[in-house]
Amino acid sequence: MAIKITDECINCGACEPECPNNAIYEGGVEWAIKDGTTVTGNYILMDGETVSADKHFEPISTDVYYIVPDKCTECQGFHEEPQCAAVCPVDCCVPDEMYKETVEELMNKKEKLHI
């Protein structure tokens, strides 16, 4: 399952540079699939919607850092554990129960993001 950042986030920013998929954004910053990935052209989101990799989306959070579930792979294929959670000083990077995925699904997502 994807990781989420809870409201306990202190906005230290330690997590953002650790994400191999560039799935972590500062609160208030728009996001795009292409950011930090090799995706070009169209991309199919987890909800089945097809979007341009260049399309910018509204921030998921305006107050604290946030993780884009469509880009989060729990660091599968890169590291043994989610790096955001490993470096978070207040333990606010936790599994997001809304996005339950198997290791195989996470690895497939990684392959789609890093062709």
Number of C-alpha atoms within 10 A of each C-alpha: 19 22 27 23 22 16 14 11 18 14 14 13 17 15 24 20 14 18 22 24 24 20 24 25 22 21 16 15 15 15 21 21 27 22 16 15 19 14 17 13 9 14 19 14 14 12 7 8 8 11 15 15 18 16 13 15 11 11 19 18 17 13 14 19 25 27 27 19 19 17 27 25 28 27 21 19 15 15 10 9 12 23 20 27 21 13 15 17 14 12 14 17 24 15 16 15 11 11 15 13 14 11 14 10 14 21 18 15 18 22 13 15 22 14 9
